[in-house]
Amino acid sequence: MRSSGLVLVVPGVERVAIMIMHPRSIDPLSATARTRDGVEVRLVLSVLGCVVDPTLAVQAAPDVRAATEDAVERALHHLVANVDLANLLRDRESTLARLPATALPLLRSFGVELIDVDLLDAEVRVGPELLQLLA
C-alpha cells in the first residue's frame, strides 16, 4: 500500500534530485590557515555560491554545500600560505578577491560558482612564531 501524495513513475529513471539553483550563502565558514611566515590565523567568511551545472552537482558531489566549503577552505589555505601576516592583514580585501578564481578549478568539477566572499572576522593566534615576528 502506498502513502498518500503524488507518485510519479518514469521508466529508466533511478533517482530524482531537487537542486536549488539560486545563490546560497554559507555563513559563517570558519577556516584556520598558516601564513608564509608561520603564523596561524583563523578566518571567518561569508560565502555566496550558486550551482551553475546541476548535472555535475548531482553526479560529482552528494552534498554540494560540504563540497563547496571544502573547496573554499582548500583555496583559502593556498592563498594564505603564500602571503606574510602583515600583508594579509593589510591587503585582506585584495587577497580575498582572488579566492573565487583560486577555488574555481576545485568548484568547476561539481558545477558550483562563487559569487561573493566577505571576511567577517580574523583572529591571529599568539604563538612563538608571532612573538618572534614582533621581537
C-alpha positions as CSV (number, residue, x, y, z in Angstrom):
1,M,0.0,0.0,0.0
2,R,1.4,3.4,-1.0
3,S,1.2,6.5,1.2
4,S,-0.9,9.4,0.1
5,G,0.5,12.1,-2.2
6,L,1.7,12.4,-5.8
7,V,3.5,9.3,-7.2
8,L,5.4,9.7,-10.5
9,V,6.8,6.6,-12.2
10,V,9.2,7.2,-15.1
11,P,10.7,4.0,-16.6
12,G,14.5,4.1,-16.7
13,V,14.9,6.9,-14.1
14,E,16.7,5.6,-11.0
15,R,16.8,8.8,-9.0
16,V,15.3,12.3,-8.9
17,A,17.1,15.1,-7.3
18,I,15.8,18.5,-6.4
19,M,18.5,21.1,-6.9
20,I,18.4,24.7,-5.6
21,M,19.6,26.9,-8.4
22,H,19.5,30.3,-6.8
23,P,22.5,31.7,-4.9
24,R,23.0,30.2,-1.4
25,S,25.0,31.5,1.4
26,I,27.5,29.6,3.6
27,D,27.6,31.8,6.6
28,P,29.8,31.6,8.6
29,L,32.6,29.5,7.2
30,S,35.5,29.2,9.6
31,A,38.9,28.1,8.4
32,T,42.3,28.1,10.1
33,A,45.4,28.5,7.9
34,R,49.1,29.2,8.3
35,T,50.7,32.2,6.7
36,R,54.0,32.1,4.8
37,D,55.8,33.3,7.9
38,G,54.3,30.5,10.0
39,V,51.6,32.4,11.9
40,E,48.3,30.6,12.4
41,V,45.2,32.7,11.5
42,R,41.5,31.8,11.8
43,L,39.3,33.5,9.2
44,V,35.5,33.6,9.3
45,L,34.0,34.1,5.9
46,S,30.6,34.6,4.4
47,V,30.5,32.8,1.1
48,L,27.8,33.2,-1.6
49,G,27.8,30.5,-4.3
50,C,25.5,29.1,-6.9
51,V,25.0,25.8,-8.7
52,V,25.6,26.5,-12.4
53,D,25.6,22.9,-13.7
54,P,23.0,20.8,-11.8
55,T,24.1,17.6,-13.7
56,L,27.6,17.9,-12.3
57,A,26.4,18.9,-8.9
58,V,24.2,15.8,-8.6
59,Q,26.8,13.4,-10.0
60,A,30.0,14.6,-8.5
61,A,29.0,15.8,-5.0
62,P,26.4,14.1,-2.9
63,D,26.5,17.2,-0.6
64,V,27.1,20.3,-2.6
65,R,27.3,22.6,0.4
66,A,30.0,20.5,2.1
67,A,32.0,20.1,-1.1
68,T,31.8,23.9,-1.6
69,E,33.0,24.5,2.0
70,D,35.9,22.1,1.5
71,A,36.9,23.7,-1.9
72,V,36.8,27.2,-0.4
73,E,38.8,26.2,2.6
74,R,41.5,24.5,0.4
75,A,41.7,27.6,-1.8
76,L,42.0,29.8,1.3
77,H,44.8,27.7,2.7
78,H,46.6,28.1,-0.6
79,L,46.2,31.9,-0.7
80,V,47.1,32.4,3.0
81,A,50.2,30.2,2.7
82,N,51.6,32.5,0.0
83,V,51.4,35.7,2.0
84,D,53.0,37.1,5.2
85,L,50.8,38.0,8.1
86,A,51.5,41.8,7.7
87,N,50.5,41.6,4.0
88,L,47.4,39.5,4.8
89,L,46.1,41.9,7.4
90,R,46.9,45.0,5.3
91,D,45.6,43.7,2.0
92,R,43.0,41.3,3.1
93,E,40.4,42.6,0.6
94,S,42.6,42.0,-2.4
95,T,43.7,38.6,-1.1
96,L,40.1,37.5,-0.6
97,A,39.2,39.0,-4.0
98,R,41.4,36.2,-5.5
99,L,39.6,33.5,-3.7
100,P,36.9,32.8,-6.3
101,A,39.5,32.4,-9.1
102,T,41.6,30.2,-6.9
103,A,38.7,28.0,-5.9
104,L,37.3,27.8,-9.5
105,P,39.2,24.7,-10.6
106,L,38.0,22.9,-7.5
107,L,34.4,24.1,-7.8
108,R,34.1,23.6,-11.5
109,S,34.3,19.8,-11.0
110,F,31.0,19.8,-9.3
111,G,29.2,22.6,-11.1
112,V,29.4,25.4,-8.5
113,E,30.5,29.1,-8.9
114,L,31.4,31.5,-6.2
115,I,29.7,34.8,-6.4
116,D,31.0,36.7,-3.4
117,V,33.3,36.2,-0.4
118,D,33.3,38.5,2.6
119,L,35.6,38.5,5.6
120,L,33.6,38.5,8.8
121,D,36.3,38.1,11.4
122,A,40.1,37.4,11.6
123,E,41.8,36.0,14.6
124,V,45.6,35.7,15.0
125,R,46.8,33.0,17.3
126,V,49.6,34.2,19.6
127,G,52.4,31.6,19.5
128,P,56.1,31.5,19.3
129,E,56.1,32.4,15.6
130,L,54.1,35.6,16.2
131,L,56.2,36.6,19.2
132,Q,59.4,36.1,17.2
133,L,58.0,38.3,14.4
134,L,57.1,41.0,16.9
135,A,60.6,40.9,18.6
